[in-house]
Amino acid sequence: MLDLFWVWVSTNLKSVTSLPLAPRLNEISTYQLRTMTQNPQTLPFRLSFTLLEAYEDLVPPPGASLGHPVGHVVIRIKVENLSLDNIAANLTKIEIRQANNHKILISKVLSPFDLGGLQILEQGFHLTNSNGFADWKELDAVVTYRWNDKIYTTDSAKFKVR
């Protein structure tokens, strides 16, 4: 029986060698072996924010009170949880500053919130002040947040007031 098998293999050897080689088990691609792990040195979330609009409303609408806000800023904050675990996002405040001397024009305190695993949260804010922006035609925004008992800040690019 073994002799018959050997004869079949030797006669069909040309067709066997033309077949592509099968991958060995130790040659599996690295992307198939990766698993989601959490590196304690990196933040498990991504924070981005966008200044959408900054403008002055110098003429109050009819019937508005004397304390009508003059300076308006619209900002959007996006927080993405990059881990499978729930996290507490401790965003502490948003500040709108003059771009040239960093004087704070508007400040808003934020309350912390929880994000579920792989959750994305986008929140918009309409911030106002009663003084306007006077001669300052460029603003920037700063978001302050806390992670592992350290305080971090993220600045935006300069934004023109219209």
N, C-alpha and C positions, 0 to 999 in steps of 0.2 A: 504494500500500500504506500509506503514511504517512497519507493522508487517511482511510482506513478506520479506522486505529487512533485518530486524533483524534476521529472521530465516536463510536467506542465509548467513549472516555474521557469525552467531553462528555455522553453520554447516561447513563453509569453513575457520574457524579460524585457524586450524592447517596449512593449506597451506599459509595463509597470514603471519603467524609468521615465516615461513621458508624463506621468502624473505629477502634479505639484506636491512639494513636500508639506506635510502637515506640521503646524507649529507645535513645538515642544511646550510642555506645561510651564517651564521656567521662563519662557519668552512671552509671557502675557504682557500686554501694554500696561504702562504705569498708570494711565488714567483709570483703568479698571480696578486697580488695587487701592486707589485713594479712598479714604473715608473722611467724613467731616469730623475734624478735631478742633478743639478750641485752644488757641494759643493764649496763655494768660498775659503775654506781653502786648498783644494787640487788642484794640477795642472791638467788641462784638457787634458794634453798630456803626453805621455810616450816617453822617450828618451833612446835609447840604441845605443851603438857603439861597433865596433869590430875592433881590429888591425888585419889585415889579414896577413901582411907580412912586415918585416923590413930587409933590406939587404944593403950591400955596393957593389958598382960596381967600384972597384979600377982601372981597366984597361978600358979606354974609347974605344968605338968602332972605327974602322978605319974611318978617316975623321971627327971625332968629334972635336969641338973647345976646347981650353984650359980651358974654364969655364964649362966643362961637369960636371953635378951633380954626386956626388959620393954616398951620402946617400939617400936611397929611403924608403918610408913608404907608404903602402897602407892601407887605413882605410875606413870603411863603417859606415855611420850614418843612423839610422832608427828613424823616428819621427812618432808617432801614435796619431791622434786626437781622444780622448776618448769621446768627446761631440758631440752633433748634431749641434753646432754652429761653424761658421768659426772662426779661431783663427790666430793670427800673431805669428809665431814661431821666436823669436829673438835669434837665435844662433849667438853669436858674434865672437868666434874664436876657433880654434883647436891648441893645442900646443903639440909637441912631446918633452918629457923631459928625462933626464937621471933618471933612477929609484933610484939611490942611493943618489944623491944630488939635484935633481929637477932642474938642469940647463936646460934652454930652448934651444933645438937644432933646432927645426923647428916651425914656427908659421904661421898660415894662418887666415886672417880675413874673416869672412863669412858675407853675406848680409842676412837680414831677408826675410822671405817668408811667404805666407799665405797657410793655410791648410783648406780645406772644412770640413764639418761635417763628422766624422768617416773616414776620409781619412788617408792613410798611405803613407809616402814618404821615400824612401830609396835613398841615394846618396853616391857615392863613391868618394874618393879623393886619388890622387897620389901626395904625398908631397916629395919634394927633397931639399937637401942642397949641397953645394959645398965642405964642409969639411969632410963629412962622419961622422962616429961615433967613430973613433979612438979606444980607449981601452974600451969604454963603451959597454958592451955586453947585457945590459938589459935596455929597454925603457918602458915608460908608456905614455899614452895619456891623455890629459885633454880637455874636451869640456866645454866652458863657455857659459852660456845663461842668458837671462834676462826675468823675469816674474814679473809683477806688481811693477816695479821700484826697484826690488831687483835683485842682481847678484848671480847666483848659478854656481857651478862647479861640474862636474862629472868626476871621475878618472877611468881609466881602470886598469886591472891587469897588472903586469909586463910581458914584452914580450921580448923574446930573439932575438938578431940580428943574422942573418945567414951570 
